[in-house]
Amino acid sequence: MGSCFLLSTPSLLAVFFFFSLFLVGNTSFHGAGVFASFTSFATIHTTKNTDGAEVLLKWKSTFDNHSQSLLFSWHGDNPCSFTGVTCDDFGAIAHLNLSYLGLRGTLDGLDFSRLTSVVSFELANNSIFGSIPSNIGNLSKLNSLHLCFNELSGDIPPSIGMLESLHYLDLRANNLSGHIPWEIGRLDSLLELGFSRNKFTGPIPASLGNLGSLIHLYLLKNQLSGPIPASLGKLGNLTELRISHNNIVGSLPREISHLRNLKSLFLQQNQLSGPIPSEIGRLTALVELDLSNNNINGSIPHSIGNLTSLSFLDLEENGLSGPIPSEIGRLAALVKLDLSNNNINGSIPHSIGNLTSLSFLDLEENGLSGPIPSKIGRLAALDELDLSNNNINGSIPHSIGNLTSLSFLDLEENGLSGPIPSEIGRLAALDELDLSNNNINGSIPHSIGNLTSLSFLYLEENGLLGPIPLEIGRLATLFELWLSNNKINGSIPHSIGNLT
């Protein structure tokens, strides 16, 4: 609840009383004139107070009945007592915070030209519909504007560029459309800009490069097109850049390497093409990099190994080729690595064994060849490992048994040979094991019965022989078991009846 300075703070009256006594005894001052000035001061701010109440009450009257009932405290001529209103020391409305109230209405009935004292306007998570009125540009003192998660539609008015004191502008999750106005580039005090989850079209305006104070830029989930403007490289304070899920084309500009404070770069689900520039290795503060689901080609640059703070790297669903650079082993902080669905070839580098923080490794659907390096057994934190649909050969390394945190292991559709190592029975947390469509031979190890958390076991299309081990009956949680197209013999064990 806001409070009016003139009503709640007696200090000014006390000071005035002290000076009145002083002035009465000092004939060189015109006490009556000073008193008249104070009376005038009080009248001006009472008028401003009443004016603010009139503006808000008129706006309230445009809401539906339910919304009006939520604002039951909005009555009388003192807006400082209204729910969601905070006044400044002079009794003028400074903050309007009506977020999460469930209000339904428009902004059309709000006369922004009579609210020029407002510093923050918070209206997030309501059902405000209609357009953003152009007279919002009258809020010259506005520091924070949060209209996210509403039903606003239409264009952003160019007058938004008049809000030169703005630090936070959040219009996320509305139905706003049209182009992002270039006038946004005038807001050079802006720290955070959120336009994601709307229907914006057209290019990203180059004028965004003028926002030198910007720390967070969110443009994801729109219909933006055109290239990433090189001018974004001027945003030296930027720590987070999200432009994913748009129709952005062209290559990743080399100027992006100037963003030395960048920690998160999300450009997935666009139509980016061309290679990953080697200059990306200059982004040494980067923690998250997602370029997945684009048309990026060429090889992964060796400079990727300079991103030693990286914990998340996703390059899946592109046209990347060439080998995985050995320098990837320098990313000791990496938790997720996804290079799946590319044209990457060569062998899995032994240096991958250095990624001891890794919990997710997906290299499926590439052209990888050679054996699975035994050093993969050093990835003790690994939860998911997918090397399926490659040309990997050789035997499954015994060190696979060290991956005791593994819940998902998929090696299907390769050229693996040799027996299933008995060490696989150490993977007690395993939920899914897929070794199908390989050249694996030998018998199914008895240790398979230790995988008591297993739900899915796929061993079909191999050269397995010998009987089905009795221990398979211990897999009480098994939902699917595929052993077809092997050379398995003997009788079906009675214990298989335990797999209910």
N, C-alpha and C positions, 0 to 999 in steps of 0.2 A: 504494500500500500504506500502510495506517495504521501508526502506531507508538504503543506504550504508554509514557506518560510515566515510570512507575516503572521500566520496563525499559531505556529508552533514554537517559534524561537523568540524569547523575550529579550535577548541580548541587545538587539537594535533599539528597542524602546528604552532600555535602561541607559544606553549610550546617549540617546536623544535627550532623555531627562537630565542627564548630567550636563550636557552642553547647554540645555535650556537654562539651568540654574546659572551656568557660567555667563551666558549671554545677557541674562536679566541684569546682572551686576556690572556689565560692561557696556557703557552707553555708546561706545564706538561701533557696536554691531547692531544691526536691525533685527532684533529677535523675532518680531512679527513676520518679517520677510522670510527668515529661515523656517519658521513654523509653517508658513504658507508653502514653502518648497517641499518640506517633508510631507505635508498633506497632499500636495500634487503628486509626489513620488508614490505614495500609498494608493492614490486614486488611479494612476496609470497602471499599476500592477494588479490592482483589483479588477480593472477593466480587462486587462489581458487574461486574467484568470477566468472571468465570466465569458469572454470571447472563446476561450478554449473549450469551456463546457458546452457552449452553444454548438460549436463545430462537431464535437463528439456525439452529442445527443441527436443532432440531425443525422449523423452517420448511423447511429444505432437504430433510428427509425426506419432505415432501409433494409435492415436484416429481417429474416423470418421470425415468427413468434417465439420459437424455441430459443433462437440465438439471443433475442432481446431479453428473454427470461434469465439467461446466463449472465447478463450484464445488469442484474437487479440493483446493484449499487450505483449505477449511473443515473443519478437524478440530482437536481439542484444546480447551483451555479459554482460549485467548487470542484473542479475536475481532479484536484489533488487527492480527493477521497474516493475516486473511481477505481474499481478493480483494474489492475494492470497499468495504472498511470503513476508515474513518479514525476514530481515537479522539482525545478531547480530552486536555489535559495531566494529567488525573486518571485516565486509562485507561478512561473511559466512552465508549461508541459515540456519535460525534457525526455522522458522515456515512455514509450508505449509498448508493453509486453503482453500480448494476448495469445501467445502460442499455446497449443494443446487444449484449447477451450471448446472445440467443436463448433465454432461459429460458421454460419453459412450466409454469404452475402457478397457484395462487390466492393471495389474501392472507389467506384464512381461517386458515391455520396460523401466522400471525405474531401474536404477543401484543404488541400495541402498548403495553399498559399497563406492560410491563417494559422499554420502550425510551424512557422519558421524557426521556432526555438527547439524543435525536436532533434535530439541527438541520436537516439536509437529507436527503430521501429521493428518490432518482432511480432510476426504474425504466422509463424511456422505451424504446420500440422493442423490446419483447419480445412474448411471447404469454401475458400474464397475463389470465386469464378469471375469471368469477364476479363477485361484487359487492364494493363497497368496504365493509369492516366498520365498524360504528358506533364501535368502540373506537379508531378512528383519531383520534378527538377527544382521546385521552389524550396525544398528542404536543404538549404545551403549549409546548415551545421551538421547534417546527418553523418554519423560515424559508422553506423551499423544498420543494414537493411536485410532482414531475413524473411523472405516470403516463400520459403521452400515447403514442399509437400502440401500443395493446394491444387486448385483446378484452373489456374490462370491461363489465358489463351491470348492469341494475337502476338504482335511484334513487341519487342522492347522499344520504348520510345527513345529517340535520339537525345531527348532532354536528360536522360540518365547521366550523360556526360557532364552535366552541370553540378553534380554532387561531388565536388572536388575535395571534400573532407572525408569521404568514405574510405573506411578501412576494410569493411566486411560487406560483401554483396553475395547473397545466397538466394538464387532463384531455382534451385534444383527441384526435380520431380513435380513439374507442372505440365501444361500442354502448350507452352509458348512455341511460336514458330517464326518463320522469316529469317532474315540474316542477323547475325550479331552486329549491332551498329558499330562503326569505326570510332564513334565518339567515346566508347568505353576506354579507349586509349588515353583519354584526358584524366582518368582517375589515378593519378600518379602516386597517391597515398595508399592505394589498395594493397592489402596484405593477403586477402583470400577472395577468390572469385569462383563461384559455383554455379554453372549453367547445365549440369548434367541431367539426364533423364527428361529431356524435352523433345521438341521436334524441329530444332533449328536446322536450317539448310544453308547452302552456300559456303564460301570459304571462311577459314579462320582469319579474322582481320589482322593485317600486319601491324596495326597500331597497338596490338597487345604487347608488342615489344617495348612500348614506352612505360610499361608498368614496372619500373625498376625496383619497387619495394615488394613486389609480389612474392609470397612464400608458397601458396597453394593455388593450383589452377586445375579446375575440374570441368572438362567438356565432354565426358563420356556419355554414351548412349543417346546420341542425336543422329542427324542425317547430314552432318557436315561433309563437305567434299573439298576437292582441291588439295594442294600440298601443305605440308607443315611449313609455315613461314620461317625463313631463316632468322627473322628478327626476334624469334623466341630465344635465340642464343644470347640476347642482351639481358635476360632475366637472371642476373647473377645471384640473387637471393633465393631463387626458387628451390624448394626442397621436394615438391611433389607435383608431377605433371601427369594427368590422366586424360587421354584423348581416345580411349578405346571405344570399340563398337560404333564406328562411324563409317564413312565412305572415303576416307582420306587416301590419296594416291601419291605417287612420286616416291622418291627415295628419302631416307632418313638424312636430314641436312647435317653436314659436318659441324655447323655452328652449334649444334646441340652439345658438343664437347666443351663449350664454354661454361656450362652449368655446373660448376665445380661443387656446389652445395647440394646438388640433386641426390635425393635418397630413394625416390620411387619414380620409375618411368614405366607407364602402362600405355602401350600403343596397340594392343591386340585387337583382333577382329576389325581390320581395315583392309585396304588394298595396296599397302605399301609394297614397293618393288625395289630392285637394285640390291647391292650388297650392304652388309653391316659395315659402316665406316670404321677403319682401324682407330680413328680418334675417340671411339667410344671408351677406349681404355683409359682416357683421362678423367672419367667420371668416378674417381676413386672413393667418393662418399656413398656411391650407389649401394643400396641394400636390396632393392627389388627391381628386376628388369623383365618385362613381359612384352615380347614382340610376336607372340604366337598368332596363328591364323591370318597370315598375310601372304604376299607373293615374293618374299625376300629370297634372293638367290646368292650365289657365290659361297665362299667358305666362311667358317667361323673364324674371325681374326685372332691371331695369336695374342693380341693385346687384351683379350678378354681376361687373361690371367692377371692383369693389374687390378681387377675389381675385387680386391681381397676382403672387402666388407660385405660382399654379396651373399645373401641367404636364400634368394629366390631367383631362379633363372629359367624362363620358359620361352623356348624358340620353336615349339611344336607347330606342325601344319604349315610349313613353308616349302621353299624349293632349295634349301641349303644343300650343298654338296661338299666333296672333299672330306678329309679325315677330321675326327675330333682332335683339336690341338692338345698336345701334352700339357700345355700351360694351364689347362682347366684344373689340373691337380693342385694349383696354388690357391684355389678358392676354398680355403679350409673352413670358412663359416657357412658354406652352402648347406641348406636343409632340403631344398627341392631343386632337382635338375630334370628338365623335360626337353628332350631333343627329338621326340617321336615324330613320325610321319614327315620325313624329309628324304633326301637322296644321299645322305651321309654314307661314306664308304670307309674302307680301311678297317683296322682292328680297334678294339676298345683299348685306350691307352692304360698302361700299368699305373700311371699317376692317379688314376681314378680312385685307387686305394687310399689316397691321402685325404679323401673327403669324409672324414670320420664323423662329421656332424649330420651327414646325409640321412634323411628318413624316406625320401621318395626319389627313385631313379627310373626314368622311362626312356628307353632308346628304341622302342618298337617301330616297325614299319620303316626300316632304312635298308641300306645295302651293306651293313657291317659284316665283316668276315673275320677269320681267325678264331682263336679260342677265347673262352671267358677267362680273364686273368685271375690267377689264384689270389692276388691281392684284394680281390673283391670281398674276400672273407674278413677284411679289416673294417668293413662298414657295419659295425655292431649296432648302430642306431637305426639301420634300415628297416622300414615297415613295408614298403612296396618296391618290388624289383620286376621290371618288365623289359625283357630283351627279345620278345617274340617277333616273328616275321622278318627275320634277317637271314644272313648266310653264315651264321656262326657255326663253327665246327669244333672238333675235339670233344673231350669228355667233360662232364660236369665236375668242377673241381671239388675235392674233398673239403676245402675251406668254406664251402657253402654252408656247412653245418655250424659255423660260427655266427651266422646271422639269426640269432635266437629271438630277435624282436620282429622278425618277418611275419606278416600276416597274408601277403600276396606274392606269389612267385609264378611268373609266366615266361616260359622258355619255348613255347610252341612254334612250329613252322620254322625250324632251323635245320642244320645238318649235324646235330649233335649225335655222338656215337658213344660206345662204351656203356658200362652199367650205371644204374642209379646208385650213387654212393650211399653206403649205410648211414653216413653222418646226417643224411637228410632227416633222420628220425629225431634229431636234436631240435628241430624247428617246431617246438610245441605250441607256438602261438599261431601257426599257419592256418588260415581259413580257406585259401584256394591255392591249389598246386596244379599247374598245367604244363606237362612235358610232351604233349601230343604232337604228332606229325614231325617226328625226327627219325633217327636211325639208332635209337637207344636199344641196347641188347642186354642179355643177362636176365636174371630173375628179379622179381619185385622183392626188395629187401624186407626182411621181417620187421625191421625198425620202423616201417611205415605205420605200424600199429601204435606208435607213440604219438602220432599226430592227432590227438584226441579232440582238437578244436576244429578239425577239418570239416568243411561243408561241401567242397567241390574238389574232385580228384579226376583229372583227365590224363590218361596214359595211352589213349588209342593211337593207331597208325604208327607203330614202332616195330621193333623186332624182339620184343620181350618174350621170354620162354619160361618154362617151368610152371609149377602150380601157383594158384592164388594163395598167398600165405594165410594161415588161420587167423593171424593177428589183425587182419583187415576187419574182423568182427568187432574190434575194440573202438572203431570209429563211429561212435554212437550218434554223433551230430551230422554224419554224412548225408547230404541231400542228393548229390549226383555222383555216380561212379561210372566212368567210361574206360573199358579195357579192350574194346573191339579192335579187329585187324592187327592182331599180334600173333605170336606162336605159343600162346599159353596152353598148357595141357593139364591133365589131371582132373579131378572132380571139383565141383563147386563146394567149397567148405560149408559145413552146417552153420558155422559162426556168422555167415553172411545174413542169417536170419535176425541177427541183433540190430541190423541197420534199418530200424523201423522209422 
